Amino acid sequence: MAKLTEPGPGAPRGSRYADQRPYVVIEEFGELDGPITGQVVLSRRLDWSGRARYDLDNPRRLASMYETVLREATTTEDLQLWLSGPTLLRLWNSLVLPPQVRLAWEAKHPVLAEARRAAA
């Protein structure tokens, strides 16, 4: 079961989209069993950039795919299909994510927050 962060009661003047939208966070970290090698193509719903093909053997493209999925996933299935728990933990400190995504995931999965503190 996914947990969505809740948007506020109304968008205050000057607020950003990232502050208002809900993000999907998986309940059980062990449920993330997605691909870690090879070529994958994300659906247009997740990646409309024109660069939706990812070579997961290329560390930059692997991290880019994780960033995209974490930002754009709308269902638990998105997360389960594309992310691997051990790989997410390994990449966590280097991923460029909105603070709202990072905080939501770290609140639900303290192992991610611990990994970030250990790397600091």
N, C-alpha and C positions, 0 to 999 in steps of 0.2 A: 504494500500500500504506500503510495507516495504522499508526502506532506508538501503542501503548497504554503509558501509564505503568504500572509494575508495583506492585501493592499489596505491603505488607510481609508477612513470614511469618505474622504474626498480629496482630490488633489489640491494642495495649497498653491496659491499663485507662485509661479516660478519653479515648481517642482519638476523633477526629471522623470522621464518614463521609467527608468530603472528603479526609482523609489516607489513606483505605483504597481508595477506588474508582479504577479506571483511567479516564483521559481519552484520547480519540482526538485524535491530532495527525497532520495530513496530511504526507506525505513531501515533496511538491513544492508549494510555495506557488502556483505558476502553475496548478495544477489547480483552484483555487477560482474558479469562473466562474458563481456564482449570481446571482439577480436583485438589482437595485439600485434599482428604481423599481416603483411600482404596489402593488397589494394582494396579500398572500400569506397563506395559512393553514397554520401548522405542524401536523403530525400530533399526535394526542393523546399519542403516545409521547414526543415532544419537549416539548410544552407542554400541560400538564393544568390550567393556571391559569384557564381560562375566558376568557382574552384571547389566544387563539392567532391571531387575525387581526391582521396588521401592515400598516400603511400605510407603505411604505418611503420615501415622499416626506416623511414627518414624521421629522425627525432623531432625536427621542426614541424613537420606535417602531422605527426602523432599528437604533439602538444596542441597544435592548431585545431585538430578535430575535437580534442577534449574540451577546449575552450568553447568551441561552437556548440557542442552538445550540452554542456553545462548551462550555457546562456539560453539556448533555444528550446530545450526539451519541454514538452508539455504533458508528457505521460511517464509513468514508471517504465513502461515498455521501451520508450526512447532510451532511457538510461541503461536498462538491462541489455538492450540490443547492441549498444555502441561502446559502453565503458567497461573496463576491467578494474576491479577493486585494487589489486596490488599495483597496477600501473597508475591509477589515479593517485594513490598514496605516494608513489615514487615521483610523480610529476607535480604534485600539489603546490610546492613552493615556487615553481617556475611558471605556473600558469598565470596568464593575465586575465583576471576576472573582475566583474563589477563587485564592489565591496558587499553588496547585498547577497550575491551568490556565495561568496566566500564565507560570510558570517552565518548564513543559513545552513550551509553544509557543515561548518565547524561546530555549530550549536548541536546539530543532530549526531555528528560523528567526531567526538573529541580527539580521536586518533589523528585527524587532520590538523587540528589546532596544535596538538603536541608536536607533530612533525614540523610545523611552521616555527614553533618556539625553539625547537632543537636546532633548526637551521640558522636561526638568527644569531 
